[in-house]
Amino acid sequence: MKLARVIGRVFCSRQESAIDGKNLLLIQPLRWEDEAPLGDPIVAADAVGAGSSEKIFWVASRDAVVAFKDAPPIDAAVVGIVEGHQARDFRR
């Protein structure tokens, strides 16, 4: 699972029917250690009702598809809302 912050929503005038009724969020991946941005923002289907600016954890690929009962054609899914976390530096 990966950490990210919700930075927006995506609205589509047309989309695959299997995605109908699912919220699409724009998320910015973050590093667990210091919450610094990690790469470019991505679009993820929301399985938990995450809101604007919330920290979330997300999964990709096959794990994203199984987050939904109807197996829509998605590549990333929000599967949890992060209330807090601790990260320890094991590189020492």
N, C-alpha and C positions, 0 to 999 in steps of 0.2 A: 504494500500500500504506500501511497505517496501523499505528501502534504501539498496543499494549495490554498489559495484565497480566491473567493468568488469576486470577480471584478466587473461582471456584467451579465446580461442575458442575450440570447440569440433568438430572433424572431424570423420565421420563414413564411413566405407567401405560398410556397409549395414544398412538400416534403414526402418522403416515403410513408405510406399509410401505416406501417408498423410503428412509426415514431409519433403518430397523432396522439395528442394528450400528454406527451412527455415534455417537461421543461428542459430546455437546452441552456446551459450556463457557460459563460466564458470564464475560465479559471486560469490563474497564474500559478504554475508550479513553484514551490518554495523548497529550500533546503531545511531539513529537520533541525540542524545544529543552530542556525541563527536566523532562520526565516527569510533569508535573502532570496530574491527572485532567481529562478533556475530555468533558463531557456525562454522560449516564446509562450504566450498564452495559447490555450487549446479550448476546444468546445467539448463539453461532457454532458451526457444525459443525467438528470438529477433523479436519484432513486429515494431520497430522504427528505426533500423539502427544504433544502438549504437556501439561505437568504443572502442578500447583498453584503459584501465585506466579511462574511463568515469564513473562518478557517475550516477546511474540510479535508477528508482523505478520500482518495480516488484510486481506481484501478483501471487497467488498460487491457486491450486485446480480448481474449476469451473470458477472462474474469469480469470484464465489463458487461458482456452479453448475459452472463448468468445472474447478474444483479437484478434482472427483470424476468418475470414469469413467462412473458410472451416472446422472449429472445429476439429483440429488434436488431437491425443492422447498425450497431454502434461500436465505436472503438475505445471510448472512455466513459466511465460512469462514476458519479459522486455516490459513495456508499456510507459516509458518516460525517458527522459534524464534530469538530474538535473543540472541546471545552478547555483543554490545556494539555501540555506534554512536557516531559523532561528528556533532554538529550545529553548523553554523557560522551565525552571525547575519549574513545578507546585507542587513539593513535599513540598515546604516551607509552 
